[in-house]
Amino acid sequence: MADAGDRREYSIIVPTYNERLNVALIVYLIFKHLPDANFEIIIVDDGSPDGTQDIVKQLQQVYGENRVLLRARPRKLGLGTAYLHGLKHASGDFVVIMDADLSHHPKYLPSFIRKQKETGADVVTGTRYVQNGGVHGWNLMRKLTSRGANVLAQTLLQPGASDLTGSFRTPDKPPQNVENKKL
């Protein structure tokens, strides 16, 4: 956990598993698109056998260990628990959660931050299911699975949100006592 003097405005949590080819690009793009923002990037790696952690350690040398944090886990434990693990290490007032596979492009981060500041919203979320929304690089099965999960959730829960399975969002940070509990 960061000291109070190291407090950031934004903590960007990026779970990884075998993302050696993407992690340097996503970190670079985050820095490129947020040149004036006070943020940290928390890479939660689930024991990638492809050398993802080695690349993250090199990125720490370039950008600083206080800006790119590696929070490794011993094995693949799942996306949801990776976000929880990242939250435990986040020092930011706001948290951005996004995927390392570039399905969430960092070029949208400034508009997320602007929208949050303009509205005072507790959560700002991106969606694939609006005009000009979408995904790139997904195969048909992944698209059908995502769309099917959203249709089912919309039918059962009627939440009034267009994309319940996406993880590209900026929630206000929850309390520090985040725990991993099964419901």
ZABA-946574 format. One record per atom (N, C-alpha, C, O): residue in one letter; chain; atom name; x negated, y negated, z negated. Coordinates in steps of 0.05 Angstrom, whole numbers. Layout:
BEGIN
a;A;CA;X;Y;Z
...
//
This chain:
BEGIN
m;A;N;-17;24;0
m;A;CA;0;0;0
m;A;C;-18;-25;0
m;A;O;-38;-25;-13
a;A;N;-10;-45;14
a;A;CA;-26;-69;16
a;A;C;-23;-86;-8
a;A;O;-2;-86;-22
d;A;N;-44;-102;-15
d;A;CA;-42;-121;-36
d;A;C;-23;-144;-28
d;A;O;-18;-147;-4
a;A;N;-14;-159;-48
a;A;CA;4;-181;-42
a;A;C;-9;-201;-22
a;A;O;5;-214;-6
g;A;N;-35;-205;-25
g;A;CA;-50;-223;-7
g;A;C;-51;-213;22
g;A;O;-55;-229;40
d;A;N;-47;-188;26
d;A;CA;-47;-176;53
d;A;C;-19;-174;65
d;A;O;-16;-161;85
r;A;N;0;-186;52
r;A;CA;28;-183;60
r;A;C;32;-192;89
r;A;O;22;-213;97
r;A;N;46;-177;105
r;A;CA;51;-183;132
r;A;C;81;-189;135
r;A;O;97;-182;119
e;A;N;87;-204;156
e;A;CA;115;-210;162
e;A;C;128;-185;175
e;A;O;152;-180;170
y;A;N;113;-171;192
y;A;CA;124;-148;206
y;A;C;106;-124;203
y;A;O;82;-126;205
s;A;N;118;-101;197
s;A;CA;105;-75;198
s;A;C;117;-60;221
s;A;O;141;-56;222
i;A;N;100;-51;240
i;A;CA;109;-37;263
i;A;C;101;-8;260
i;A;O;77;-1;261
i;A;N;121;10;256
i;A;CA;116;38;251
i;A;C;118;53;278
i;A;O;138;51;292
v;A;N;96;68;284
v;A;CA;95;82;309
v;A;C;87;111;303
v;A;O;64;117;299
p;A;N;107;129;301
p;A;CA;100;158;297
p;A;C;87;170;322
p;A;O;94;163;345
t;A;N;68;187;318
t;A;CA;54;200;341
t;A;C;51;230;336
t;A;O;48;239;314
y;A;N;52;244;358
y;A;CA;44;272;360
y;A;C;35;277;389
y;A;O;51;275;407
n;A;N;10;282;392
n;A;CA;-3;286;418
n;A;C;2;262;436
n;A;O;11;264;459
e;A;N;-5;238;426
e;A;CA;-1;213;441
e;A;C;-28;200;448
e;A;O;-30;176;450
r;A;N;-49;217;450
r;A;CA;-76;207;456
r;A;C;-77;189;480
r;A;O;-92;169;481
l;A;N;-61;195;500
l;A;CA;-61;180;525
l;A;C;-45;154;523
l;A;O;-48;136;540
n;A;N;-27;152;504
n;A;CA;-10;128;501
n;A;C;-17;109;479
n;A;O;-11;85;481
v;A;N;-29;119;458
v;A;CA;-31;103;433
v;A;C;-48;78;437
v;A;O;-41;57;427
a;A;N;-70;79;453
a;A;CA;-86;55;457
a;A;C;-70;35;473
a;A;O;-72;11;468
l;A;N;-55;44;493
l;A;CA;-40;25;509
l;A;C;-18;12;493
l;A;O;-14;-12;495
i;A;N;-4;27;477
i;A;CA;18;14;461
i;A;C;7;-6;441
i;A;O;19;-27;437
v;A;N;-16;1;428
v;A;CA;-28;-18;409
v;A;C;-37;-43;424
v;A;O;-31;-65;415
y;A;N;-50;-40;447
y;A;CA;-58;-63;463
y;A;C;-34;-80;470
y;A;O;-35;-105;467
l;A;N;-12;-68;479
l;A;CA;11;-83;488
l;A;C;25;-97;465
l;A;O;35;-119;468
i;A;N;24;-85;441
i;A;CA;36;-99;418
i;A;C;20;-124;412
i;A;O;32;-145;408
f;A;N;-7;-122;411
f;A;CA;-23;-146;406
f;A;C;-19;-166;429
f;A;O;-19;-190;423
k;A;N;-17;-157;453
k;A;CA;-13;-175;476
k;A;C;13;-191;474
k;A;O;13;-215;479
h;A;N;34;-178;466
h;A;CA;61;-191;466
h;A;C;68;-205;440
h;A;O;88;-219;438
l;A;N;51;-201;419
l;A;CA;56;-215;394
l;A;C;30;-229;385
l;A;O;20;-225;363
p;A;N;20;-247;402
p;A;CA;-6;-260;396
p;A;C;-6;-277;371
p;A;O;-26;-281;358
d;A;N;17;-289;364
d;A;CA;19;-307;341
d;A;C;33;-295;317
d;A;O;37;-309;297
a;A;N;41;-270;319
a;A;CA;56;-258;297
a;A;C;38;-246;276
a;A;O;16;-237;282
n;A;N;47;-246;251
n;A;CA;33;-234;229
n;A;C;43;-206;225
n;A;O;65;-202;213
f;A;N;29;-186;235
f;A;CA;39;-158;235
f;A;C;17;-138;230
f;A;O;-7;-144;232
e;A;N;26;-114;223
e;A;CA;9;-91;221
e;A;C;22;-69;237
e;A;O;46;-68;240
i;A;N;6;-51;248
i;A;CA;16;-28;262
i;A;C;9;-4;246
i;A;O;-14;1;240
i;A;N;29;11;238
i;A;CA;26;35;222
i;A;C;30;60;240
i;A;O;52;66;248
i;A;N;8;73;246
i;A;CA;9;97;263
i;A;C;12;121;243
i;A;O;-5;126;227
v;A;N;34;135;246
v;A;CA;39;159;229
v;A;C;35;183;248
v;A;O;52;189;264
d;A;N;12;196;245
d;A;CA;6;218;262
d;A;C;11;245;248
d;A;O;1;249;226
d;A;N;25;263;261
d;A;CA;31;289;250
d;A;C;11;310;259
d;A;O;18;330;271
g;A;N;-14;306;252
g;A;CA;-35;326;257
g;A;C;-38;333;286
g;A;O;-41;356;293
s;A;N;-38;313;303
s;A;CA;-40;318;332
s;A;C;-66;333;338
s;A;O;-88;324;330
p;A;N;-64;355;353
p;A;CA;-89;370;360
p;A;C;-103;358;385
p;A;O;-125;367;392
d;A;N;-92;337;397
d;A;CA;-103;326;422
d;A;C;-123;303;417
d;A;O;-134;292;437
g;A;N;-129;296;392
g;A;CA;-148;275;387
g;A;C;-136;248;383
g;A;O;-150;228;384
t;A;N;-109;246;379
t;A;CA;-96;221;375
t;A;C;-109;205;352
t;A;O;-113;181;354
q;A;N;-114;219;330
q;A;CA;-125;205;307
q;A;C;-153;193;313
q;A;O;-159;172;302
d;A;N;-169;207;329
d;A;CA;-195;196;336
d;A;C;-192;170;352
d;A;O;-207;151;348
i;A;N;-172;169;370
i;A;CA;-167;144;385
i;A;C;-158;122;366
i;A;O;-167;99;369
v;A;N;-141;128;347
v;A;CA;-131;108;328
v;A;C;-155;97;312
v;A;O;-156;73;306
k;A;N;-173;114;304
k;A;CA;-197;105;289
k;A;C;-214;86;306
k;A;O;-225;67;295
q;A;N;-216;91;332
q;A;CA;-230;72;349
q;A;C;-215;46;352
q;A;O;-227;24;352
l;A;N;-188;47;352
l;A;CA;-172;23;353
l;A;C;-176;6;328
l;A;O;-175;-18;328
q;A;N;-179;20;305
q;A;CA;-184;6;280
q;A;C;-210;-10;281
q;A;O;-212;-32;270
q;A;N;-230;0;295
q;A;CA;-255;-14;298
q;A;C;-252;-39;315
q;A;O;-266;-59;311
v;A;N;-234;-38;334
v;A;CA;-229;-60;352
v;A;C;-212;-81;339
v;A;O;-218;-105;340
y;A;N;-189;-73;327
y;A;CA;-169;-92;317
y;A;C;-170;-96;287
y;A;O;-159;-115;277
g;A;N;-184;-78;273
g;A;CA;-186;-80;244
g;A;C;-169;-60;230
g;A;O;-146;-55;237
e;A;N;-180;-49;209
e;A;CA;-165;-28;193
e;A;C;-142;-40;178
e;A;O;-124;-26;170
n;A;N;-142;-67;174
n;A;CA;-119;-80;161
n;A;C;-96;-86;180
n;A;O;-74;-93;172
r;A;N;-101;-83;207
r;A;CA;-81;-89;226
r;A;C;-70;-63;239
r;A;O;-47;-61;246
v;A;N;-88;-43;242
v;A;CA;-80;-17;253
v;A;C;-85;3;231
v;A;O;-108;10;225
l;A;N;-64;13;219
l;A;CA;-66;32;196
l;A;C;-60;60;206
l;A;O;-40;64;220
l;A;N;-77;79;199
l;A;CA;-71;107;206
l;A;C;-62;121;180
l;A;O;-76;121;160
r;A;N;-38;131;182
r;A;CA;-27;146;159
r;A;C;-20;174;169
r;A;O;2;181;177
a;A;N;-41;191;168
a;A;CA;-40;218;180
a;A;C;-25;237;161
a;A;O;-26;234;137
r;A;N;-12;256;173
r;A;CA;1;278;159
r;A;C;-11;304;169
r;A;O;-21;305;192
p;A;N;-11;325;153
p;A;CA;-26;349;161
p;A;C;-15;365;184
p;A;O;-29;380;197
r;A;N;11;362;190
r;A;CA;23;378;212
r;A;C;49;364;221
r;A;O;57;344;209
k;A;N;61;374;241
k;A;CA;85;363;252
k;A;C;108;366;232
k;A;O;117;389;227
l;A;N;118;344;222
l;A;CA;139;344;201
l;A;C;164;331;210
l;A;O;184;331;195
g;A;N;165;319;234
g;A;CA;190;308;245
g;A;C;190;278;245
g;A;O;177;264;230
l;A;N;206;268;264
l;A;CA;207;239;268
l;A;C;219;224;245
l;A;O;208;203;237
g;A;N;241;233;234
g;A;CA;254;220;211
g;A;C;236;217;188
g;A;O;234;195;176
t;A;N;222;238;180
t;A;CA;204;236;157
t;A;C;179;220;164
t;A;O;167;209;146
a;A;N;172;218;189
a;A;CA;150;201;197
a;A;C;157;171;192
a;A;O;141;156;182
y;A;N;182;164;199
y;A;CA;191;137;193
y;A;C;191;131;163
y;A;O;182;110;154
l;A;N;200;150;148
l;A;CA;200;147;118
l;A;C;171;144;108
l;A;O;166;128;90
h;A;N;153;160;118
h;A;CA;125;159;110
h;A;C;114;131;117
h;A;O;99;119;101
g;A;N;120;121;141
g;A;CA;111;95;149
g;A;C;122;73;131
g;A;O;108;54;124
l;A;N;148;76;124
l;A;CA;160;56;106
l;A;C;146;54;79
l;A;O;144;33;67
k;A;N;137;77;69
k;A;CA;123;77;43
k;A;C;97;61;44
k;A;O;87;51;24
h;A;N;86;57;68
h;A;CA;60;43;71
h;A;C;63;15;83
h;A;O;44;1;87
a;A;N;88;7;89
a;A;CA;93;-19;102
a;A;C;91;-42;82
a;A;O;102;-40;60
s;A;N;77;-63;90
s;A;CA;75;-86;73
s;A;C;91;-110;84
s;A;O;94;-130;71
g;A;N;103;-106;108
g;A;CA;118;-128;121
g;A;C;145;-133;108
g;A;O;157;-115;96
d;A;N;155;-157;112
d;A;CA;182;-164;103
d;A;C;202;-151;121
d;A;O;225;-145;113
f;A;N;195;-147;146
f;A;CA;212;-133;166
f;A;C;196;-110;178
f;A;O;172;-111;180
v;A;N;211;-90;186
v;A;CA;199;-66;198
v;A;C;209;-62;226
v;A;O;233;-64;231
v;A;N;191;-56;244
v;A;CA;198;-49;271
v;A;C;192;-19;274
v;A;O;170;-11;268
i;A;N;211;-4;284
i;A;CA;205;24;289
i;A;C;208;29;319
i;A;O;228;21;332
m;A;N;187;42;330
m;A;CA;187;47;359
m;A;C;171;72;365
m;A;O;155;81;349
d;A;N;176;83;389
d;A;CA;163;107;398
d;A;C;136;101;411
d;A;O;133;80;423
a;A;N;117;120;409
a;A;CA;91;116;422
a;A;C;91;124;451
a;A;O;72;119;465
d;A;N;113;137;461
d;A;CA;113;147;488
d;A;C;119;125;509
d;A;O;124;131;532
l;A;N;120;100;500
l;A;CA;126;77;517
l;A;C;154;76;527
l;A;O;160;61;545
s;A;N;172;92;515
s;A;CA;200;89;522
s;A;C;212;63;509
s;A;O;233;54;517
h;A;N;197;52;490
h;A;CA;204;26;479
h;A;C;181;7;486
h;A;O;159;9;474
h;A;N;185;-11;505
h;A;CA;163;-27;514
h;A;C;159;-51;494
h;A;O;178;-65;487
p;A;N;134;-55;486
p;A;CA;128;-78;468
p;A;C;135;-105;479
p;A;O;136;-124;463
k;A;N;139;-108;505
k;A;CA;146;-135;515
k;A;C;172;-145;504
k;A;O;178;-169;506
y;A;N;189;-127;493
y;A;CA;214;-136;482
y;A;C;212;-145;453
y;A;O;231;-156;442
l;A;N;190;-140;440
l;A;CA;187;-147;412
l;A;C;191;-177;407
l;A;O;205;-184;387
p;A;N;181;-195;423
p;A;CA;186;-224;418
p;A;C;216;-231;418
p;A;O;225;-247;401
s;A;N;232;-218;436
s;A;CA;260;-224;436
s;A;C;274;-212;411
s;A;O;294;-224;401
f;A;N;265;-189;401
f;A;CA;276;-178;377
f;A;C;271;-197;354
f;A;O;289;-203;338
i;A;N;246;-206;352
i;A;CA;239;-224;330
i;A;C;254;-251;332
i;A;O;264;-261;312
r;A;N;256;-261;356
r;A;CA;271;-286;360
r;A;C;300;-283;352
r;A;O;312;-300;338
k;A;N;313;-260;360
k;A;CA;341;-255;353
k;A;C;344;-253;323
k;A;O;364;-263;312
q;A;N;326;-239;310
q;A;CA;328;-236;281
q;A;C;326;-263;267
q;A;O;341;-269;249
k;A;N;307;-280;276
k;A;CA;304;-306;264
k;A;C;327;-325;269
k;A;O;336;-340;252
e;A;N;338;-324;294
e;A;CA;361;-341;301
e;A;C;386;-334;286
e;A;O;401;-351;278
t;A;N;390;-308;281
t;A;CA;416;-299;269
t;A;C;414;-292;240
t;A;O;434;-291;226
g;A;N;389;-288;230
g;A;CA;386;-278;202
g;A;C;396;-250;199
g;A;O;401;-241;176
a;A;N;398;-235;221
a;A;CA;408;-208;220
a;A;C;390;-190;204
a;A;O;366;-193;203
d;A;N;402;-171;190
d;A;CA;387;-151;176
d;A;C;376;-129;194
d;A;O;355;-118;189
v;A;N;390;-124;217
v;A;CA;381;-104;236
v;A;C;384;-115;264
v;A;O;405;-126;271
v;A;N;363;-113;280
v;A;CA;365;-119;309
v;A;C;357;-93;323
v;A;O;336;-81;316
t;A;N;373;-84;342
t;A;CA;368;-58;355
t;A;C;369;-61;385
t;A;O;386;-76;396
g;A;N;352;-46;399
g;A;CA;353;-45;428
g;A;C;372;-23;436
g;A;O;377;-4;421
t;A;N;383;-25;460
t;A;CA;400;-4;469
t;A;C;395;2;499
t;A;O;388;-15;515
r;A;N;398;27;505
r;A;CA;394;36;533
r;A;C;420;35;548
r;A;O;420;37;573
y;A;N;442;31;534
y;A;CA;469;35;547
y;A;C;484;9;550
y;A;O;508;7;544
v;A;N;471;-12;561
v;A;CA;483;-37;568
v;A;C;473;-44;596
v;A;O;454;-31;606
q;A;N;485;-64;609
q;A;CA;476;-72;635
q;A;C;447;-80;633
q;A;O;439;-95;615
n;A;N;431;-72;652
n;A;CA;402;-76;653
n;A;C;387;-61;632
n;A;O;362;-64;629
g;A;N;400;-44;616
g;A;CA;387;-26;598
g;A;C;378;-1;612
g;A;O;383;2;636
g;A;N;366;17;598
g;A;CA;359;42;611
g;A;C;333;53;599
g;A;O;322;43;580
v;A;N;324;75;611
v;A;CA;299;88;603
v;A;C;283;94;629
v;A;O;294;97;650
h;A;N;258;95;625
h;A;CA;240;102;647
h;A;C;223;125;639
h;A;O;213;127;617
g;A;N;219;144;658
g;A;CA;202;167;653
g;A;C;215;190;639
g;A;O;202;209;632
w;A;N;241;189;634
w;A;CA;255;211;621
w;A;C;265;230;643
w;A;O;274;221;664
n;A;N;264;256;637
n;A;CA;275;275;656
n;A;C;306;277;651
n;A;O;316;266;631
l;A;N;319;290;669
l;A;CA;348;292;667
l;A;C;358;304;641
l;A;O;378;294;630
m;A;N;345;325;631
m;A;CA;354;337;606
m;A;C;352;318;583
m;A;O;370;317;566
r;A;N;331;303;581
r;A;CA;328;284;559
r;A;C;349;262;561
r;A;O;360;254;540
k;A;N;355;253;585
k;A;CA;376;233;588
k;A;C;404;244;580
k;A;O;419;230;567
l;A;N;409;268;589
l;A;CA;435;281;582
l;A;C;438;286;552
l;A;O;459;282;541
t;A;N;416;294;540
t;A;CA;417;299;511
t;A;C;422;273;496
t;A;O;439;273;477
s;A;N;409;252;503
s;A;CA;412;226;490
s;A;C;441;216;494
s;A;O;454;207;475
r;A;N;450;217;519
r;A;CA;477;207;525
r;A;C;498;224;510
r;A;O;517;213;499
g;A;N;495;250;510
g;A;CA;513;268;496
g;A;C;514;263;466
g;A;O;536;263;454
a;A;N;491;259;454
a;A;CA;490;253;425
a;A;C;504;227;419
a;A;O;517;225;399
n;A;N;501;207;436
n;A;CA;514;182;432
n;A;C;544;184;436
n;A;O;559;172;420
v;A;N;553;198;455
v;A;CA;582;202;459
v;A;C;594;216;435
v;A;O;615;208;425
l;A;N;581;237;426
l;A;CA;591;251;402
l;A;C;592;233;378
l;A;O;612;233;363
a;A;N;570;218;373
a;A;CA;570;200;350
a;A;C;591;178;352
a;A;O;604;171;332
q;A;N;594;167;376
q;A;CA;614;146;380
q;A;C;642;157;374
q;A;O;659;144;362
t;A;N;647;182;384
t;A;CA;674;194;380
t;A;C;679;200;350
t;A;O;701;194;340
l;A;N;660;211;337
l;A;CA;664;218;309
l;A;C;662;195;289
l;A;O;677;194;270
l;A;N;643;177;294
l;A;CA;638;156;274
l;A;C;650;129;281
l;A;O;655;113;263
q;A;N;654;123;306
q;A;CA;664;98;316
q;A;C;650;74;303
q;A;O;663;57;290
p;A;N;623;73;305
p;A;CA;608;52;291
p;A;C;608;25;304
p;A;O;601;5;290
g;A;N;615;23;329
g;A;CA;615;-3;342
g;A;C;587;-11;353
g;A;O;583;-34;359
a;A;N;569;8;354
a;A;CA;542;4;365
a;A;C;540;21;390
a;A;O;551;43;391
s;A;N;525;12;410
s;A;CA;525;26;435
s;A;C;504;48;436
s;A;O;505;66;454
d;A;N;484;48;419
d;A;CA;462;67;421
d;A;C;454;76;393
d;A;O;439;62;379
l;A;N;463;99;385
l;A;CA;457;108;358
l;A;C;433;126;356
l;A;O;424;132;334
t;A;N;423;135;379
t;A;CA;400;154;378
t;A;C;374;139;383
t;A;O;352;152;380
g;A;N;374;114;391
g;A;CA;350;99;396
g;A;C;336;92;370
g;A;O;349;88;349
s;A;N;310;89;371
s;A;CA;296;81;347
s;A;C;281;55;350
s;A;O;263;49;335
f;A;N;288;39;370
f;A;CA;275;13;375
f;A;C;291;-8;361
f;A;O;310;-19;372
r;A;N;284;-13;336
r;A;CA;300;-32;320
r;A;C;282;-46;300
r;A;O;260;-38;295
t;A;N;293;-68;290
t;A;CA;279;-84;270
t;A;C;297;-87;246
t;A;O;312;-107;244
p;A;N;296;-68;227
p;A;CA;312;-71;203
p;A;C;298;-87;182
p;A;O;273;-87;181
d;A;N;313;-101;165
d;A;CA;302;-114;141
d;A;C;290;-91;125
d;A;O;303;-70;122
k;A;N;267;-95;113
k;A;CA;254;-73;99
k;A;C;270;-64;75
k;A;O;280;-81;59
p;A;N;274;-38;71
p;A;CA;288;-28;48
p;A;C;271;-30;23
p;A;O;248;-37;24
p;A;N;283;-25;-1
p;A;CA;268;-26;-25
p;A;C;243;-8;-25
p;A;O;242;11;-9
q;A;N;223;-15;-41
q;A;CA;198;0;-42
q;A;C;200;29;-51
q;A;O;182;45;-45
n;A;N;222;37;-63
n;A;CA;225;64;-73
n;A;C;238;82;-53
n;A;O;256;98;-60
v;A;N;228;81;-28
v;A;CA;238;98;-7
v;A;C;231;127;-14
v;A;O;208;133;-19
e;A;N;250;145;-13
e;A;CA;245;173;-19
e;A;C;257;190;3
e;A;O;275;182;17
n;A;N;245;213;6
n;A;CA;254;232;27
n;A;C;272;252;13
n;A;O;262;271;0
k;A;N;298;248;15
k;A;CA;317;267;2
k;A;C;335;279;23
k;A;O;344;265;42
k;A;N;340;304;20
k;A;CA;359;317;38
k;A;C;387;313;29
k;A;O;392;314;5
l;A;N;405;307;47
l;A;CA;433;303;40
l;A;C;448;329;43
l;A;O;472;329;38
//
